[in-house]
Amino acid sequence: MARVKLTQALLNRLLSQTSPKVTFRYLVDESGLTLVHRTTPTGSTLLYQFRKRFKGHLFVKAIGGYPAMSIATARHEFAAMVTQLVHTGSLEEEQVKEPAAAPTFGELLDQFLEFKKARVKASTFRAVDNLFRHTAVLRPMPITEVTAQIAYEQVFSKLTDRPAIMANLKIHILSFGRYLVAIEATLKNPFEGLRILVQTEQGGHLRTFADNELKERMTDLFNKCADLPLEQQALIHFHFFVPLRKAEVYSITLDQAHNATEVTVKTKTMDAFTMPLPEQAQKIVAWMYEHKRPLQKFLFCGRRDPTAKVNPTTCQQIFEARKIDFTIHSVRSCMTQYLIKYTDVKETVANLCLSHVVGGAVEQAYNRGSYLEERRHALQLWADFVEKCIGPHKFY
């Protein structure tokens, strides 16, 4: 199709032409603009048109008509359309999208809990879910408006009398913030400032007793717990005699431990770990079996539901109520430091008593012994020491 220079004079001549029948003619301006000349018996109409092939596709779009639109304006519109086609690959006008409303804290928290639920044990998930119930006031807020300062003022400042809950919630809400970054809901962890704002007590590994005051402090602990119900005393004493983690102790069934000298449990590091039971622990098991409740399955069961495990926060609530600066998990540290400093037990055996993985990959490959009898001896030494600290308050 030959190109011509479209001028106002030429357009006026074309506009005045008539034809006995309707005809169409296409003229292409030197700029590339197409003019559609339609003639009829009564006159002509002139329409500017964008008509261009780009990347194998023919793009056609009306621009306007003459004389309503001048040739100069039509050329300008044509040039703009060429630029748009080259940059976007389309002649469609981009629709201005209204920014989507930011998701709320509650919506994203529900996603996080679903993510968590598929990756942790049911008991762990229930504990995490219960912790986040304290953040109900934040649920309707857009996540873009939630900051560490707001979380502190609305949630954590109301938990100062519950330090254990405050410490655990801080850990999980920081984890929630890292999840928000991972799914690109936020650019950075909005709760990072809680590390400074929320001052929590030392963790269970650190809140222990010094070597030179170990016996004195443990004796004081048992004195303060001497008036507890016998089932609660049994629970605390058993934790000292059998230094497994809380979840591992609470998974032991009554039938599994009755008349047994050791129990096998799944631990944090091993699928099957055999823990010897010192004589004192065996006496507690015998007492629990003698006083078992109807339908009781686990060695330590819930206060209201004998078919369920004991509440994992029971001991900590007792310690906090009696102003005892200690955690059940610290028993493991106390036992290790006692065995290493005051007995002939090797450090390797002391750590194996805690179901710790000892040594590197090479050492583990060549040394696969369970040291069951050595661990039985070590735990009995520790249990004898604990029994001296309990003194006249033992009930078994």
Summary of the structure (lengths in Angstrom):
residues: 396
radius of gyration: 39.4
end to end distance: 107.9
largest distance: 124.7
contacts: 1101
relative contact order: 0.07
helix: 49%
strand: 13%
